[in-house]
Amino acid sequence: MYPALAVVGALVASRKGAEVLWIGGEGGMESSLVDRAGYAFRAIPAAGLHGVGLRAFPSNLARLMRGASVATNILNAFKPDALFFTGGYVGVPVAYAGRRYPSAMFVPDLEPALALRWISRWVSAIAVTAEASRDFYRSGDRVRVTGYPTRQTLIPENPAEARKKFGLTPELPTVLVFGGSRGAHSINEAIWQHLSDLLSEMQLIHISGELDWPRVESRLETLPPALKNRYRPFAYLHDEMTVAFSAADLVVSRAGAAVLGEYPLFGLPAILVPYPHAWRYQWGNARYLEAQGAALILKDDDLKAKVADTIRALVSDEAQRERMSAAMRALHKPGSAEQIAQILLELPASGEALDG
């Protein structure tokens, strides 16, 4: 989602008057984020097929077929000069409907998920985050290593000033706990189990996600005033994420694709907890960053037993955090969004319109 917005923003900035139509799934946060960015949005029926079980498979397949029909009508009316994909099952019916249009895709994770594997059959160009991603494609001449396109609003700030914006003291170590837009229940529970002990040594910015947000108030009530001042919980942050990243010495999070781009931009050492019920792509991302010396991995099953000690060990070892920070920062590739926008502009028959 955010990489696509970054690329489209770069394209619109370079090609004044470009018209954008964003095709997405029904429901969820996507339409509101696209609306915030000022682009037209059309929703189509879509559903995943991988790992859904035999009972759900027929109905999900039917939704994808309806999605392809709706997407065909949308494309026939809009007549785009190029299509751009960044993953998700909603892209499959659009890619099939638009298989005769010039197209490109960006693979946000190190390894493409099933949807992008299907979409790659029809695209002319494939942009990837890291060199290690080339191995997943037979036709290497289509692959360009561009790095991960980050949001234009993500601009690193002075850490001390960023902490002041959250009402935190510049002197204490600060840890960001982040589970994504919907949160990560097991991470939240593990942090809450050790909350008082952690706050006795550090400050926490905790993005709980919308689902667990109602439980935050009860957790706050158990904290003494001195520790409560060190805890900054939020359901979700949008543009304020740049302040949260800048304020943090360390992040604890899942290992979704954003860790490959946003954490390197801020040089942010990470403790990564791959989501255990998703396909293996989060493990691929986490292992890649761990191999570069930029992150440590915790299994979800080990969270409650190990997360507090792991956080404490890194917070108290400034030298290791500096090494991890340098390794993370070395992975950042400036200008990724602009590179991918240029790929789109160089597609055959590319012109004034873009479908995202």
SVG drawing of the C-alpha trace seen along z (x, -y; Angstrom):
<svg xmlns="http://www.w3.org/2000/svg" viewBox="-19 -19 49 48">
<polyline fill="none" stroke="black" stroke-width="0.4" points="0.0,0.0 2.5,-2.6 5.2,-1.7 2.5,-2.1 1.5,-5.5 5.2,-6.5 5.7,-5.4 2.5,-7.0 3.4,-10.2 6.8,-10.3 5.3,-9.6 2.7,-12.4 5.5,-14.8 7.5,-14.0 4.6,-13.9 2.3,-16.8 -1.3,-16.2 -1.0,-12.4 -4.4,-10.8 -4.5,-8.1 -7.1,-5.4 -6.5,-3.1 -8.2,0.3 -8.4,2.0 -10.4,4.5 -13.8,3.9 -13.7,2.9 -10.6,2.2 -8.4,-0.9 -7.2,-1.0 -9.9,-3.4 -9.5,-5.8 -5.7,-5.9 -6.1,-6.5 -8.6,-9.2 -6.2,-10.9 -3.7,-10.9 -6.2,-12.5 -6.5,-9.7 -9.7,-8.2 -10.6,-4.7 -12.6,-1.9 -13.3,1.3 -13.6,4.8 -14.6,8.2 -11.5,10.3 -10.4,13.0 -7.3,15.0 -7.0,18.7 -3.8,19.8 -4.4,21.5 -8.1,20.8 -9.3,24.4 -11.6,26.4 -14.8,25.0 -13.9,21.4 -12.0,22.1 -15.0,22.2 -16.6,19.0 -13.2,17.2 -12.6,18.4 -16.0,17.1 -15.1,13.7 -11.9,13.5 -13.8,14.3 -16.3,11.6 -13.4,9.3 -11.9,9.9 -15.2,9.1 -15.5,5.8 -11.9,4.9 -12.3,5.5 -15.2,3.0 -13.2,0.4 -10.1,0.7 -12.2,0.5 -13.7,-2.7 -10.5,-4.3 -8.2,-3.1 -4.9,-3.3 -1.6,-3.6 0.1,-1.5 -0.7,0.7 1.3,0.9 1.0,3.7 2.5,4.1 0.9,7.3 -2.2,8.6 -4.8,11.0 -6.9,8.1 -4.1,7.5 -4.7,10.9 -8.0,10.2 -6.8,6.8 -3.6,8.2 -5.6,10.8 -8.1,8.3 -5.3,6.0 -2.9,8.5 -2.7,6.7 -1.7,3.4 1.9,2.4 2.6,3.1 5.1,3.3 5.2,4.5 7.1,3.9 7.8,6.8 7.8,5.4 8.9,8.6 12.2,10.3 10.3,13.3 7.1,12.8 3.9,14.1 1.6,16.3 -0.4,13.4 2.7,11.6 4.0,14.9 0.8,15.0 1.0,11.3 4.6,11.7 3.4,13.8 1.9,10.7 4.2,7.8 7.0,6.3 9.2,5.1 9.7,6.3 11.2,4.0 12.6,5.6 14.0,4.4 17.3,6.4 19.6,8.3 18.7,11.6 15.2,11.3 16.5,12.0 16.6,15.8 12.8,16.0 12.4,15.1 13.4,17.1 13.5,14.1 16.2,12.0 16.3,9.3 12.9,8.0 14.2,7.5 15.5,4.2 16.9,3.8 15.5,0.4 15.3,0.7 12.1,0.1 10.1,-3.1 9.3,-4.8 6.6,-7.4 7.4,-11.0 6.3,-11.9 9.0,-9.7 11.9,-12.1 14.2,-11.3 14.2,-13.9 16.5,-14.6 15.8,-11.9 15.7,-14.2 13.3,-16.6 11.1,-13.7 10.9,-12.4 9.8,-15.8 6.9,-15.8 5.6,-12.7 6.1,-14.2 9.0,-11.9 12.4,-12.7 15.3,-12.9 17.6,-11.1 15.9,-7.7 16.2,-4.9 13.1,-4.7 11.6,-1.5 8.9,-1.5 6.5,1.5 4.5,1.8 2.2,4.6 0.9,3.0 -2.4,1.3 -4.5,4.0 -1.9,4.6 -0.3,7.8 -2.1,9.4 0.7,11.7 3.2,8.8 0.8,6.6 0.1,9.3 3.8,10.0 4.7,6.3 1.8,5.7 2.9,8.7 6.3,7.1 5.1,3.4 6.0,2.2 9.5,3.9 10.3,2.4 9.1,-1.1 11.4,-1.1 14.3,-1.2 13.0,-2.8 10.2,-4.6 7.8,-2.9 5.8,-4.1 3.3,-1.4 1.1,-1.2 -1.4,1.4 -3.6,1.5 -7.3,0.9 -8.4,4.4 -6.5,4.2 -7.0,0.5 -10.0,0.9 -7.8,2.9 -5.1,0.1 -7.1,-1.9 -7.2,1.0 -3.5,1.5 -2.9,-2.2 -4.9,-2.0 -2.4,0.5 0.6,-1.8 1.8,-4.1 2.0,-7.8 5.8,-7.8 5.7,-4.9 2.6,-6.0 4.5,-9.1 7.0,-6.8 4.3,-5.0 2.8,-6.4 0.1,-4.1 -1.7,-4.7 -4.2,-2.7 -2.4,-3.8 -0.3,-6.5 -0.2,-7.9 2.1,-10.8 3.3,-10.8 5.2,-7.5 8.2,-9.6 8.3,-11.0 7.9,-7.6 10.7,-6.1 13.0,-9.1 12.4,-8.9 13.1,-5.2 16.5,-3.5 14.9,-0.1 11.8,1.3 9.9,4.5 7.5,5.6 6.3,8.1 8.4,8.7 6.1,7.4 7.6,5.8 7.9,2.3 10.8,3.5 12.9,3.8 12.5,0.1 11.3,-2.0 13.7,-0.6 16.8,-1.1 15.7,-4.7 15.9,-5.4 18.8,-3.0 16.5,-1.4 17.7,1.8 14.9,4.3 13.6,7.3 11.4,9.0 8.6,11.5 7.4,13.1 3.7,13.7 3.3,17.5 0.1,17.9 1.1,16.2 2.9,17.5 6.7,17.7 7.5,14.2 7.8,12.6 10.5,15.2 12.3,14.4 12.3,10.7 13.4,11.3 16.2,13.8 17.6,11.4 17.8,8.5 19.3,10.8 21.9,12.0 22.9,8.4 23.4,7.9 20.5,5.4 17.9,7.4 17.3,10.2 14.5,12.7 12.1,13.9 9.6,16.7 6.0,15.8 5.9,18.7 8.8,17.3 7.5,13.8 6.2,13.8 9.3,15.7 12.0,13.8 10.8,10.4 11.6,8.5 15.1,9.9 15.9,9.4 14.8,5.8 16.8,5.1 19.9,6.7 19.8,4.5 18.8,1.3 21.8,1.8 24.3,2.6 24.7,-0.6 27.7,0.7 25.6,3.6 22.7,1.2 25.1,-1.1 26.4,1.9 22.9,3.0 21.9,-0.6 24.8,-1.0 24.0,2.4 20.3,1.4 21.2,-2.1 23.5,-0.5 20.5,1.2 18.7,-2.0 18.6,-2.9 17.6,-6.6 15.4,-7.4 13.6,-4.1 10.2,-5.6 11.6,-7.8 13.4,-4.8 10.2,-2.7 8.2,-5.7 10.8,-6.0 10.4,-2.3 6.6,-2.9 7.2,-5.9 9.6,-3.8 7.0,-1.1 5.8,-0.8 3.0,-3.2 3.3,-4.7 1.5,-8.1 -0.6,-10.2 -2.6,-7.6 -1.7,-5.1 -3.7,-2.4 -2.5,-1.4"/>
</svg>
